Amino acid sequence: MKIEQVPFCTMDWNQAETTEHPGITGTAYWKTFEMGNIRVRMVEYTPGYMADHWCHRGHVLLVLEGELVTQLSDGREFILKPGMSYQVAEDADPHRSHTETGAKLFIVD
């Protein structure tokens, strides 16, 4: 990942605005920092959340709390717990996530 047009800066996630993104079931709440060619997010999924789309965007995703199940379009599934991450390139493996218990994530894309 080459980060471009982003000078050194800090982010107080406690002060960031929260936006709501409904899934097929449940809701995702995002706090977002976007500058240059990157987007950084703190995301919280409610219990029972299921993404409403297959994502093709590249990410680095770290699970902070809860449990996340990420499914690839080829049928493989990965269970991620706190301290676990996944990394995927743009258009490499379409993916979507769901959680029974809820999850808090840190995502860079």
Secondary structure, DSSP 8 states (H G I E B T S, - for coil): ----S--S----GGGS-EEEEE-SBSEEEEEEEEETTEEEEEEEE-TT-B-SS-B-S-EEEEEEEE-EEEEETTS-EEEE-TT-EEEE-TTTS-EEEE-SS-EEEEEE-
